[in-house]
Amino acid sequence: MIAVPSEDQRPSFPSLGTDPASVRQRIEAMERVLEGLFVIPGTNQKIGLDVILDVVPVVGDIAAAALGAYIVWEAKNLGMSKWQMSRMAGNVGVDWLLGLIPFVGAIPDFFFRSNTRNLKIIKRHLDKHHADTATVEGEVRAIEP
């Protein structure tokens, strides 16, 4: 018999709506998959599908660029400026070019995280123009008297 998790134990998947909050969830989830899927044992460095795909010559680079372009497409649907869009497209392009270097292309790609950079640009836009989608990050500490 297969155990089915209850409603509160199931992972929450990003909504497919077009509202800014749903778009923010989808973009954050995609960035997590592309840049922070695993933690390298013994370090605190995260790697994601973007670096893993760079191991596959050419095809992996194209697939990673296509996934990065999805984030830019979602940003376009938010009505971001042409300047912001060109910066994000440039980030994806640099990431793609770095990944094209045979065998060692994953190393610079590990340090130039275009999807994380693009997420920061999108978050700034959302926080300014759609403040209701903002999330508070950090930790809560108890204050002792």
C-alpha positions as CSV (number, residue, x, y, z in Angstrom):
1,M,0.0,0.0,0.0
2,I,1.3,3.5,-0.9
3,A,1.1,6.2,1.7
4,V,-0.3,9.5,0.4
5,P,0.8,12.6,2.3
6,S,-1.9,14.7,3.8
7,E,-2.8,18.1,2.5
8,D,-0.5,19.9,5.0
9,Q,2.5,17.6,4.2
10,R,2.4,18.1,0.4
11,P,4.9,20.6,-1.1
12,S,3.4,23.8,-2.3
13,F,3.9,24.4,-6.0
14,P,3.9,27.9,-7.5
15,S,0.6,29.1,-8.7
16,L,0.0,29.4,-12.5
17,G,-1.7,32.7,-12.2
18,T,-0.5,35.9,-14.0
19,D,-0.6,38.1,-10.9
20,P,2.7,39.4,-9.6
21,A,2.7,37.2,-6.5
22,S,2.4,34.1,-8.6
23,V,5.1,35.2,-11.0
24,R,7.4,36.0,-8.1
25,Q,6.9,32.4,-6.8
26,R,7.6,30.8,-10.1
27,I,10.7,32.9,-10.7
28,E,12.1,32.2,-7.2
29,A,11.4,28.5,-7.7
30,M,13.2,28.4,-11.1
31,E,16.2,30.3,-9.7
32,R,16.4,27.8,-6.8
33,V,16.4,24.9,-9.3
34,L,19.0,26.6,-11.6
35,E,21.4,28.0,-9.0
36,G,20.8,26.3,-5.6
37,L,19.6,22.7,-6.1
38,F,22.4,21.0,-4.1
39,V,25.0,22.0,-1.5
40,I,28.5,20.8,-2.2
41,P,29.5,18.5,0.7
42,G,32.0,20.0,3.0
43,T,31.3,23.6,1.8
44,N,28.4,25.9,1.9
45,Q,28.4,26.4,-1.9
46,K,25.2,25.6,-3.7
47,I,25.1,24.4,-7.3
48,G,22.1,23.9,-9.5
49,L,21.0,22.7,-12.8
50,D,22.7,25.5,-14.6
51,V,26.2,24.3,-13.6
52,I,25.2,20.6,-14.0
53,L,24.0,21.3,-17.6
54,D,27.3,22.9,-18.5
55,V,29.0,19.5,-18.2
56,V,27.1,18.5,-21.4
57,P,28.9,20.3,-24.3
58,V,26.8,22.8,-26.3
59,V,23.4,21.1,-25.7
60,G,23.6,21.7,-22.0
61,D,24.6,25.3,-22.5
62,I,21.6,25.9,-24.8
63,A,19.2,24.2,-22.4
64,A,20.5,26.3,-19.5
65,A,20.2,29.5,-21.5
66,A,16.7,28.6,-22.5
67,L,15.7,28.1,-18.8
68,G,17.4,31.4,-18.0
69,A,15.4,33.0,-20.9
70,Y,12.2,31.8,-19.3
71,I,13.0,34.0,-16.3
72,V,13.5,36.9,-18.6
73,W,10.2,36.1,-20.4
74,E,8.4,36.1,-17.0
75,A,9.9,39.5,-16.2
76,K,8.7,40.8,-19.6
77,N,5.2,39.8,-18.6
78,L,5.5,42.0,-15.4
79,G,6.0,45.1,-17.6
80,M,9.7,45.7,-16.7
81,S,11.6,48.4,-18.6
82,K,13.6,47.7,-21.7
83,W,16.8,48.6,-19.8
84,Q,16.1,46.0,-17.1
85,M,15.2,43.5,-19.8
86,S,18.4,44.1,-21.7
87,R,20.5,43.8,-18.5
88,M,18.8,40.4,-17.8
89,A,19.3,39.2,-21.4
90,G,22.9,40.3,-21.1
91,N,23.3,38.2,-17.9
92,V,21.9,35.1,-19.7
93,G,24.1,35.8,-22.7
94,V,27.3,36.1,-20.7
95,D,26.4,33.0,-18.8
96,W,25.8,31.1,-22.1
97,L,29.1,32.3,-23.5
98,L,31.0,31.3,-20.4
99,G,29.4,27.9,-20.5
100,L,30.6,27.4,-24.1
101,I,34.2,27.1,-23.0
102,P,35.0,23.3,-23.4
103,F,35.3,21.3,-20.2
104,V,36.1,24.3,-17.9
105,G,33.0,26.3,-18.8
106,A,31.2,25.2,-15.6
107,I,33.9,26.8,-13.4
108,P,33.2,30.5,-14.4
109,D,29.5,29.7,-14.6
110,F,29.6,28.5,-11.0
111,F,30.8,32.0,-10.0
112,F,28.7,34.1,-12.4
113,R,25.2,33.3,-11.4
114,S,23.1,35.0,-14.0
115,N,19.8,33.7,-12.7
116,T,20.4,35.0,-9.2
117,R,21.4,38.4,-10.6
118,N,18.2,38.4,-12.7
119,L,16.1,37.5,-9.7
120,K,17.5,40.4,-7.8
121,I,16.6,42.8,-10.6
122,I,13.1,41.3,-10.7
123,K,12.7,41.5,-6.9
124,R,13.7,45.2,-6.9
125,H,11.0,45.9,-9.6
126,L,8.4,43.9,-7.7
127,D,9.2,45.5,-4.4
128,K,8.9,49.0,-6.0
129,H,5.8,48.5,-8.2
130,H,4.0,45.6,-6.5
131,A,4.8,46.0,-2.8
132,D,2.1,43.6,-1.8
133,T,4.3,40.7,-3.2
134,A,7.3,41.6,-1.0
135,T,8.6,38.9,1.4
136,V,10.6,39.5,4.5
137,E,13.8,37.5,4.7
138,G,15.9,37.0,7.7
139,E,15.8,35.4,11.1
140,V,13.9,36.2,14.2
141,R,15.8,36.5,17.4
142,A,14.4,36.8,20.9
143,I,15.4,39.8,22.9
144,E,16.2,39.0,26.4
145,P,15.6,41.6,29.1
